Amino acid sequence: PTSSVSTSSTTTPKQTGPSNLATIGTYSYVGCYTEATVGRALSALQYANNNMTIEICYATCSAAGYSWFGIEYHRECYCGNS
């Protein structure tokens, strides 16, 4: 004889985009922005790392004294004061 057991399960969808922190250090998340087609909005310091995280970009920019930081393409960090 065979028996069958019916089970139900719920799965949580895996996040595919970047994570956002509401705050980190003295910085607060202000949203996503589109840059102009020429030049960078945050051009004072640029840093790339294949293992980029919000924490790495924050640490890099805040240690250098910049007021703003942003991440693009999951690997590029940009810093600036305006």
Gaussian input, Z-matrix of N, CA and C with variables (Angstrom, degrees):
# hf/3-21g

backbone

0 1
 N
 C     1     B1
 C     2     B2     1     A1
 N     3     B3     2     A2     1     D1
 C     4     B4     3     A3     2     D2
 C     5     B5     4     A4     3     D3
 N     6     B6     5     A5     4     D4
 C     7     B7     6     A6     5     D5
 C     8     B8     7     A7     6     D6
 N     9     B9     8     A8     7     D7
 C    10    B10     9     A9     8     D8
 C    11    B11    10    A10     9     D9
 N    12    B12    11    A11    10    D10
 C    13    B13    12    A12    11    D11
 C    14    B14    13    A13    12    D12
 N    15    B15    14    A14    13    D13
 C    16    B16    15    A15    14    D14
 C    17    B17    16    A16    15    D15
 N    18    B18    17    A17    16    D16
 C    19    B19    18    A18    17    D17
 C    20    B20    19    A19    18    D18
 N    21    B21    20    A20    19    D19
 C    22    B22    21    A21    20    D20
 C    23    B23    22    A22    21    D21
 N    24    B24    23    A23    22    D22
 C    25    B25    24    A24    23    D23
 C    26    B26    25    A25    24    D24
 N    27    B27    26    A26    25    D25
 C    28    B28    27    A27    26    D26
 C    29    B29    28    A28    27    D27
 N    30    B30    29    A29    28    D28
 C    31    B31    30    A30    29    D29
 C    32    B32    31    A31    30    D30
 N    33    B33    32    A32    31    D31
 C    34    B34    33    A33    32    D32
 C    35    B35    34    A34    33    D33
 N    36    B36    35    A35    34    D34
 C    37    B37    36    A36    35    D35
 C    38    B38    37    A37    36    D36
 N    39    B39    38    A38    37    D37
 C    40    B40    39    A39    38    D38
 C    41    B41    40    A40    39    D39
 N    42    B42    41    A41    40    D40
 C    43    B43    42    A42    41    D41
 C    44    B44    43    A43    42    D42
 N    45    B45    44    A44    43    D43
 C    46    B46    45    A45    44    D44
 C    47    B47    46    A46    45    D45
 N    48    B48    47    A47    46    D46
 C    49    B49    48    A48    47    D47
 C    50    B50    49    A49    48    D48
 N    51    B51    50    A50    49    D49
 C    52    B52    51    A51    50    D50
 C    53    B53    52    A52    51    D51
 N    54    B54    53    A53    52    D52
 C    55    B55    54    A54    53    D53
 C    56    B56    55    A55    54    D54
 N    57    B57    56    A56    55    D55
 C    58    B58    57    A57    56    D56
 C    59    B59    58    A58    57    D57
 N    60    B60    59    A59    58    D58
 C    61    B61    60    A60    59    D59
 C    62    B62    61    A61    60    D60
 N    63    B63    62    A62    61    D61
 C    64    B64    63    A63    62    D62
 C    65    B65    64    A64    63    D63
 N    66    B66    65    A65    64    D64
 C    67    B67    66    A66    65    D65
 C    68    B68    67    A67    66    D66
 N    69    B69    68    A68    67    D67
 C    70    B70    69    A69    68    D68
 C    71    B71    70    A70    69    D69
 N    72    B72    71    A71    70    D70
 C    73    B73    72    A72    71    D71
 C    74    B74    73    A73    72    D72
 N    75    B75    74    A74    73    D73
 C    76    B76    75    A75    74    D74
 C    77    B77    76    A76    75    D75
 N    78    B78    77    A77    76    D76
 C    79    B79    78    A78    77    D77
 C    80    B80    79    A79    78    D78
 N    81    B81    80    A80    79    D79
 C    82    B82    81    A81    80    D80
 C    83    B83    82    A82    81    D81
 N    84    B84    83    A83    82    D82
 C    85    B85    84    A84    83    D83
 C    86    B86    85    A85    84    D84
 N    87    B87    86    A86    85    D85
 C    88    B88    87    A87    86    D86
 C    89    B89    88    A88    87    D87
 N    90    B90    89    A89    88    D88
 C    91    B91    90    A90    89    D89
 C    92    B92    91    A91    90    D90
 N    93    B93    92    A92    91    D91
 C    94    B94    93    A93    92    D92
 C    95    B95    94    A94    93    D93
 N    96    B96    95    A95    94    D94
 C    97    B97    96    A96    95    D95
 C    98    B98    97    A97    96    D96
 N    99    B99    98    A98    97    D97
 C   100   B100    99    A99    98    D98
 C   101   B101   100   A100    99    D99
 N   102   B102   101   A101   100   D100
 C   103   B103   102   A102   101   D101
 C   104   B104   103   A103   102   D102
 N   105   B105   104   A104   103   D103
 C   106   B106   105   A105   104   D104
 C   107   B107   106   A106   105   D105
 N   108   B108   107   A107   106   D106
 C   109   B109   108   A108   107   D107
 C   110   B110   109   A109   108   D108
 N   111   B111   110   A110   109   D109
 C   112   B112   111   A111   110   D110
 C   113   B113   112   A112   111   D111
 N   114   B114   113   A113   112   D112
 C   115   B115   114   A114   113   D113
 C   116   B116   115   A115   114   D114
 N   117   B117   116   A116   115   D115
 C   118   B118   117   A117   116   D116
 C   119   B119   118   A118   117   D117
 N   120   B120   119   A119   118   D118
 C   121   B121   120   A120   119   D119
 C   122   B122   121   A121   120   D120
 N   123   B123   122   A122   121   D121
 C   124   B124   123   A123   122   D122
 C   125   B125   124   A124   123   D123
 N   126   B126   125   A125   124   D124
 C   127   B127   126   A126   125   D125
 C   128   B128   127   A127   126   D126
 N   129   B129   128   A128   127   D127
 C   130   B130   129   A129   128   D128
 C   131   B131   130   A130   129   D129
 N   132   B132   131   A131   130   D130
 C   133   B133   132   A132   131   D131
 C   134   B134   133   A133   132   D132
 N   135   B135   134   A134   133   D133
 C   136   B136   135   A135   134   D134
 C   137   B137   136   A136   135   D135
 N   138   B138   137   A137   136   D136
 C   139   B139   138   A138   137   D137
 C   140   B140   139   A139   138   D138
 N   141   B141   140   A140   139   D139
 C   142   B142   141   A141   140   D140
 C   143   B143   142   A142   141   D141
 N   144   B144   143   A143   142   D142
 C   145   B145   144   A144   143   D143
 C   146   B146   145   A145   144   D144
 N   147   B147   146   A146   145   D145
 C   148   B148   147   A147   146   D146
 C   149   B149   148   A148   147   D147
 N   150   B150   149   A149   148   D148
 C   151   B151   150   A150   149   D149
 C   152   B152   151   A151   150   D150
 N   153   B153   152   A152   151   D151
 C   154   B154   153   A153   152   D152
 C   155   B155   154   A154   153   D153
 N   156   B156   155   A155   154   D154
 C   157   B157   156   A156   155   D155
 C   158   B158   157   A157   156   D156
 N   159   B159   158   A158   157   D157
 C   160   B160   159   A159   158   D158
 C   161   B161   160   A160   159   D159
 N   162   B162   161   A161   160   D160
 C   163   B163   162   A162   161   D161
 C   164   B164   163   A163   162   D162
 N   165   B165   164   A164   163   D163
 C   166   B166   165   A165   164   D164
 C   167   B167   166   A166   165   D165
 N   168   B168   167   A167   166   D166
 C   169   B169   168   A168   167   D167
 C   170   B170   169   A169   168   D168
 N   171   B171   170   A170   169   D169
 C   172   B172   171   A171   170   D170
 C   173   B173   172   A172   171   D171
 N   174   B174   173   A173   172   D172
 C   175   B175   174   A174   173   D173
 C   176   B176   175   A175   174   D174
 N   177   B177   176   A176   175   D175
 C   178   B178   177   A177   176   D176
 C   179   B179   178   A178   177   D177
 N   180   B180   179   A179   178   D178
 C   181   B181   180   A180   179   D179
 C   182   B182   181   A181   180   D180
 N   183   B183   182   A182   181   D181
 C   184   B184   183   A183   182   D182
 C   185   B185   184   A184   183   D183
 N   186   B186   185   A185   184   D184
 C   187   B187   186   A186   185   D185
 C   188   B188   187   A187   186   D186
 N   189   B189   188   A188   187   D187
 C   190   B190   189   A189   188   D188
 C   191   B191   190   A190   189   D189
 N   192   B192   191   A191   190   D190
 C   193   B193   192   A192   191   D191
 C   194   B194   193   A193   192   D192
 N   195   B195   194   A194   193   D193
 C   196   B196   195   A195   194   D194
 C   197   B197   196   A196   195   D195
 N   198   B198   197   A197   196   D196
 C   199   B199   198   A198   197   D197
 C   200   B200   199   A199   198   D198
 N   201   B201   200   A200   199   D199
 C   202   B202   201   A201   200   D200
 C   203   B203   202   A202   201   D201
 N   204   B204   203   A203   202   D202
 C   205   B205   204   A204   203   D203
 C   206   B206   205   A205   204   D204
 N   207   B207   206   A206   205   D205
 C   208   B208   207   A207   206   D206
 C   209   B209   208   A208   207   D207
 N   210   B210   209   A209   208   D208
 C   211   B211   210   A210   209   D209
 C   212   B212   211   A211   210   D210
 N   213   B213   212   A212   211   D211
 C   214   B214   213   A213   212   D212
 C   215   B215   214   A214   213   D213
 N   216   B216   215   A215   214   D214
 C   217   B217   216   A216   215   D215
 C   218   B218   217   A217   216   D216
 N   219   B219   218   A218   217   D217
 C   220   B220   219   A219   218   D218
 C   221   B221   220   A220   219   D219
 N   222   B222   221   A221   220   D220
 C   223   B223   222   A222   221   D221
 C   224   B224   223   A223   222   D222
 N   225   B225   224   A224   223   D223
 C   226   B226   225   A225   224   D224
 C   227   B227   226   A226   225   D225
 N   228   B228   227   A227   226   D226
 C   229   B229   228   A228   227   D227
 C   230   B230   229   A229   228   D228
 N   231   B231   230   A230   229   D229
 C   232   B232   231   A231   230   D230
 C   233   B233   232   A232   231   D231
 N   234   B234   233   A233   232   D232
 C   235   B235   234   A234   233   D233
 C   236   B236   235   A235   234   D234
 N   237   B237   236   A236   235   D235
 C   238   B238   237   A237   236   D236
 C   239   B239   238   A238   237   D237
 N   240   B240   239   A239   238   D238
 C   241   B241   240   A240   239   D239
 C   242   B242   241   A241   240   D240
 N   243   B243   242   A242   241   D241
 C   244   B244   243   A243   242   D242
 C   245   B245   244   A244   243   D243

   B1=1.4411
   B2=1.5193
   B3=1.2763
   B4=1.4652
   B5=1.5123
   B6=1.2818
   B7=1.4588
   B8=1.5081
   B9=1.2746
   B10=1.4557
   B11=1.5190
   B12=1.2753
   B13=1.4524
   B14=1.5154
   B15=1.2688
   B16=1.4483
   B17=1.5266
   B18=1.2957
   B19=1.4603
   B20=1.5133
   B21=1.2688
   B22=1.4621
   B23=1.5145
   B24=1.2661
   B25=1.4643
   B26=1.5044
   B27=1.2704
   B28=1.4566
   B29=1.5157
   B30=1.2862
   B31=1.4544
   B32=1.5096
   B33=1.2820
   B34=1.4527
   B35=1.5178
   B36=1.3225
   B37=1.4637
   B38=1.5224
   B39=1.3085
   B40=1.4642
   B41=1.5210
   B42=1.3187
   B43=1.4594
   B44=1.5176
   B45=1.3160
   B46=1.4569
   B47=1.5201
   B48=1.2946
   B49=1.4606
   B50=1.5088
   B51=1.3136
   B52=1.4612
   B53=1.5212
   B54=1.2995
   B55=1.4611
   B56=1.5238
   B57=1.2936
   B58=1.4618
   B59=1.5122
   B60=1.2980
   B61=1.4543
   B62=1.5145
   B63=1.3195
   B64=1.4653
   B65=1.5225
   B66=1.3292
   B67=1.4642
   B68=1.5141
   B69=1.3077
   B70=1.4649
   B71=1.5226
   B72=1.3109
   B73=1.4626
   B74=1.5065
   B75=1.3079
   B76=1.4661
   B77=1.5254
   B78=1.3258
   B79=1.4593
   B80=1.5255
   B81=1.3423
   B82=1.4607
   B83=1.5157
   B84=1.3255
   B85=1.4610
   B86=1.5245
   B87=1.3313
   B88=1.4597
   B89=1.5201
   B90=1.3191
   B91=1.4529
   B92=1.5143
   B93=1.3273
   B94=1.4627
   B95=1.5245
   B96=1.2993
   B97=1.4592
   B98=1.5130
   B99=1.3229
   B100=1.4490
   B101=1.5160
   B102=1.3280
   B103=1.4620
   B104=1.5195
   B105=1.3197
   B106=1.4558
   B107=1.5250
   B108=1.2846
   B109=1.4696
   B110=1.5246
   B111=1.3233
   B112=1.4627
   B113=1.5249
   B114=1.3152
   B115=1.4577
   B116=1.5207
   B117=1.3163
   B118=1.4591
   B119=1.5222
   B120=1.3167
   B121=1.4658
   B122=1.5247
   B123=1.3219
   B124=1.4647
   B125=1.5233
   B126=1.3108
   B127=1.4645
   B128=1.5271
   B129=1.3303
   B130=1.4623
   B131=1.5266
   B132=1.3268
   B133=1.4605
   B134=1.5107
   B135=1.3259
   B136=1.4599
   B137=1.5139
   B138=1.3357
   B139=1.4536
   B140=1.5220
   B141=1.3148
   B142=1.4657
   B143=1.5237
   B144=1.3271
   B145=1.4602
   B146=1.5229
   B147=1.3208
   B148=1.4646
   B149=1.5251
   B150=1.2999
   B151=1.4633
   B152=1.5274
   B153=1.3286
   B154=1.4622
   B155=1.5265
   B156=1.3135
   B157=1.4595
   B158=1.5197
   B159=1.3013
   B160=1.4632
   B161=1.5219
   B162=1.3222
   B163=1.4596
   B164=1.5282
   B165=1.3335
   B166=1.4750
   B167=1.5191
   B168=1.3275
   B169=1.4661
   B170=1.5258
   B171=1.3241
   B172=1.4659
   B173=1.5210
   B174=1.3295
   B175=1.4667
   B176=1.5202
   B177=1.3304
   B178=1.4623
   B179=1.5207
   B180=1.3215
   B181=1.4684
   B182=1.5268
   B183=1.3170
   B184=1.4640
   B185=1.5226
   B186=1.3361
   B187=1.4682
   B188=1.5242
   B189=1.3310
   B190=1.4626
   B191=1.5304
   B192=1.3465
   B193=1.4572
   B194=1.5163
   B195=1.3293
   B196=1.4648
   B197=1.5232
   B198=1.3233
   B199=1.4609
   B200=1.5214
   B201=1.3143
   B202=1.4676
   B203=1.5227
   B204=1.3329
   B205=1.4559
   B206=1.5195
   B207=1.3252
   B208=1.4594
   B209=1.5118
   B210=1.3235
   B211=1.4647
   B212=1.5190
   B213=1.3297
   B214=1.4549
   B215=1.5198
   B216=1.3149
   B217=1.4675
   B218=1.5316
   B219=1.3029
   B220=1.4676
   B221=1.5223
   B222=1.3390
   B223=1.4610
   B224=1.5208
   B225=1.3043
   B226=1.4581
   B227=1.5275
   B228=1.3216
   B229=1.4632
   B230=1.5281
   B231=1.3094
   B232=1.4596
   B233=1.5197
   B234=1.3245
   B235=1.4733
   B236=1.5252
   B237=1.3141
   B238=1.4584
   B239=1.5123
   B240=1.3161
   B241=1.4632
   B242=1.5107
   B243=1.3074
   B244=1.4771
   B245=1.5028
   A1=111.03
   A2=115.50
   A3=121.26
   A4=108.82
   A5=115.07
   A6=119.52
   A7=108.27
   A8=116.36
   A9=120.04
   A10=108.91
   A11=114.72
   A12=120.81
   A13=107.27
   A14=116.08
   A15=120.87
   A16=108.55
   A17=115.61
   A18=119.83
   A19=109.00
   A20=115.53
   A21=119.52
   A22=107.25
   A23=115.24
   A24=118.91
   A25=109.39
   A26=113.77
   A27=119.96
   A28=107.73
   A29=114.82
   A30=119.36
   A31=108.70
   A32=114.56
   A33=120.71
   A34=107.42
   A35=117.66
   A36=118.72
   A37=110.81
   A38=115.80
   A39=121.07
   A40=109.01
   A41=115.90
   A42=120.46
   A43=109.06
   A44=116.48
   A45=120.13
   A46=112.72
   A47=117.58
   A48=120.83
   A49=111.15
   A50=117.05
   A51=120.41
   A52=111.24
   A53=115.30
   A54=118.86
   A55=108.30
   A56=116.29
   A57=121.45
   A58=108.80
   A59=115.63
   A60=121.31
   A61=107.74
   A62=117.25
   A63=120.45
   A64=110.55
   A65=116.69
   A66=121.69
   A67=108.97
   A68=115.12
   A69=122.36
   A70=105.94
   A71=116.89
   A72=120.06
   A73=109.70
   A74=116.82
   A75=121.58
   A76=112.19
   A77=117.58
   A78=122.47
   A79=110.49
   A80=115.84
   A81=122.32
   A82=109.43
   A83=116.64
   A84=122.23
   A85=109.39
   A86=117.10
   A87=120.56
   A88=113.07
   A89=118.72
   A90=121.18
   A91=113.29
   A92=113.51
   A93=121.57
   A94=108.88
   A95=115.41
   A96=120.63
   A97=110.78
   A98=116.26
   A99=122.66
   A100=108.11
   A101=115.71
   A102=120.05
   A103=110.41
   A104=114.96
   A105=120.64
   A106=108.66
   A107=117.96
   A108=120.55
   A109=112.28
   A110=117.12
   A111=121.47
   A112=108.26
   A113=116.92
   A114=120.99
   A115=112.71
   A116=114.71
   A117=123.01
   A118=110.17
   A119=116.00
   A120=120.03
   A121=109.91
   A122=117.23
   A123=122.90
   A124=107.07
   A125=115.86
   A126=118.93
   A127=114.95
   A128=117.97
   A129=119.79
   A130=112.23
   A131=117.82
   A132=122.17
   A133=108.33
   A134=116.29
   A135=121.48
   A136=108.44
   A137=116.14
   A138=121.07
   A139=108.72
   A140=117.75
   A141=121.71
   A142=110.00
   A143=115.41
   A144=122.12
   A145=106.85
   A146=118.11
   A147=120.76
   A148=112.43
   A149=118.17
   A150=122.81
   A151=111.19
   A152=117.34
   A153=122.59
   A154=111.33
   A155=114.62
   A156=122.29
   A157=107.82
   A158=115.97
   A159=120.20
   A160=109.24
   A161=116.12
   A162=120.74
   A163=112.06
   A164=117.66
   A165=121.30
   A166=110.33
   A167=117.07
   A168=120.54
   A169=109.90
   A170=116.46
   A171=120.89
   A172=110.92
   A173=117.10
   A174=121.22
   A175=111.11
   A176=116.90
   A177=121.44
   A178=111.30
   A179=116.51
   A180=120.77
   A181=112.54
   A182=117.17
   A183=118.34
   A184=111.34
   A185=117.91
   A186=120.65
   A187=111.46
   A188=116.02
   A189=120.80
   A190=111.93
   A191=117.57
   A192=121.22
   A193=115.86
   A194=118.35
   A195=120.17
   A196=111.95
   A197=116.20
   A198=123.39
   A199=113.33
   A200=117.35
   A201=122.34
   A202=110.03
   A203=116.10
   A204=120.15
   A205=109.12
   A206=115.14
   A207=120.62
   A208=110.29
   A209=115.39
   A210=121.86
   A211=108.70
   A212=115.21
   A213=121.27
   A214=108.94
   A215=116.23
   A216=123.62
   A217=113.15
   A218=118.34
   A219=123.70
   A220=113.91
   A221=119.07
   A222=119.05
   A223=113.05
   A224=118.75
   A225=121.64
   A226=110.91
   A227=115.97
   A228=122.56
   A229=107.87
   A230=116.64
   A231=122.41
   A232=109.49
   A233=115.66
   A234=121.88
   A235=109.67
   A236=116.16
   A237=120.55
   A238=110.98
   A239=115.41
   A240=121.67
   A241=112.70
   A242=117.51
   A243=120.14
   A244=109.51
   D1=148.74
   D2=176.50
   D3=-115.37
   D4=151.94
   D5=175.66
   D6=-130.53
   D7=153.52
   D8=177.61
   D9=-125.49
   D10=144.85
   D11=178.93
   D12=-118.45
   D13=128.50
   D14=178.80
   D15=-96.69
   D16=125.46
   D17=176.50
   D18=-128.27
   D19=151.08
   D20=174.09
   D21=-120.57
   D22=143.12
   D23=178.46
   D24=-138.42
   D25=151.46
   D26=176.01
   D27=-114.72
   D28=139.75
   D29=177.58
   D30=-118.93
   D31=143.71
   D32=176.05
   D33=-92.86
   D34=127.98
   D35=179.99
   D36=-60.54
   D37=139.17
   D38=178.39
   D39=-74.84
   D40=134.69
   D41=178.21
   D42=-69.02
   D43=131.44
   D44=-179.57
   D45=-110.24
   D46=-16.25
   D47=179.80
   D48=-99.78
   D49=-178.06
   D50=179.81
   D51=-70.11
   D52=152.51
   D53=175.06
   D54=-86.33
   D55=153.37
   D56=178.66
   D57=-124.38
   D58=133.56
   D59=174.50
   D60=-101.27
   D61=137.00
   D62=178.55
   D63=-64.13
   D64=-40.46
   D65=176.18
   D66=-145.42
   D67=153.43
   D68=171.50
   D69=-148.71
   D70=121.92
   D71=-175.02
   D72=58.61
   D73=-128.96
   D74=179.07
   D75=-94.94
   D76=5.46
   D77=-178.53
   D78=-95.44
   D79=149.75
   D80=175.27
   D81=-125.53
   D82=142.48
   D83=177.60
   D84=-66.40
   D85=129.36
   D86=-179.70
   D87=-119.27
   D88=2.64
   D89=174.60
   D90=113.41
   D91=-175.96
   D92=178.94
   D93=-100.07
   D94=143.85
   D95=-178.46
   D96=-134.45
   D97=152.92
   D98=175.59
   D99=-102.04
   D100=133.94
   D101=178.63
   D102=-86.07
   D103=166.32
   D104=172.34
   D105=-66.12
   D106=167.25
   D107=-179.10
   D108=-77.20
   D109=-14.50
   D110=179.09
   D111=-124.81
   D112=126.15
   D113=176.25
   D114=85.02
   D115=169.61
   D116=-179.52
   D117=-107.58
   D118=142.26
   D119=175.65
   D120=-66.65
   D121=-39.08
   D122=178.41
   D123=-116.61
   D124=98.78
   D125=-170.93
   D126=-116.60
   D127=4.53
   D128=-176.53
   D129=-69.24
   D130=-41.04
   D131=-179.89
   D132=-143.53
   D133=132.47
   D134=177.74
   D135=-123.80
   D136=139.43
   D137=-176.18
   D138=-145.97
   D139=132.20
   D140=178.78
   D141=-119.10
   D142=141.62
   D143=-179.05
   D144=-155.91
   D145=124.75
   D146=-179.70
   D147=-64.28
   D148=-14.70
   D149=177.83
   D150=-109.56
   D151=29.31
   D152=-175.10
   D153=-58.84
   D154=137.43
   D155=172.02
   D156=-132.18
   D157=167.16
   D158=175.32
   D159=-60.03
   D160=-39.76
   D161=-178.30
   D162=-64.04
   D163=-40.39
   D164=178.97
   D165=-65.77
   D166=-45.38
   D167=-179.64
   D168=-64.39
   D169=-44.39
   D170=177.35
   D171=-56.81
   D172=-49.67
   D173=-177.63
   D174=-61.51
   D175=-41.20
   D176=-179.42
   D177=-64.39
   D178=-49.51
   D179=-176.20
   D180=-72.55
   D181=-41.66
   D182=-178.79
   D183=-69.09
   D184=-36.05
   D185=177.57
   D186=-63.82
   D187=-30.44
   D188=179.02
   D189=-85.86
   D190=-3.26
   D191=175.60
   D192=86.62
   D193=18.14
   D194=-178.41
   D195=-87.28
   D196=149.40
   D197=-176.70
   D198=-83.81
   D199=-26.46
   D200=-175.43
   D201=-129.25
   D202=149.20
   D203=169.73
   D204=-146.92
   D205=155.45
   D206=178.62
   D207=-152.33
   D208=155.68
   D209=-179.53
   D210=-119.99
   D211=139.64
   D212=178.39
   D213=-134.42
   D214=143.63
   D215=177.23
   D216=58.40
   D217=27.01
   D218=176.92
   D219=60.85
   D220=7.39
   D221=-177.88
   D222=-145.45
   D223=-10.33
   D224=-176.27
   D225=-109.09
   D226=131.93
   D227=179.84
   D228=-115.48
   D229=134.62
   D230=178.57
   D231=-127.44
   D232=140.00
   D233=-178.47
   D234=-127.07
   D235=153.08
   D236=175.18
   D237=-173.30
   D238=174.07
   D239=178.62
   D240=-109.02
   D241=-5.68
   D242=177.86
   D243=-151.62

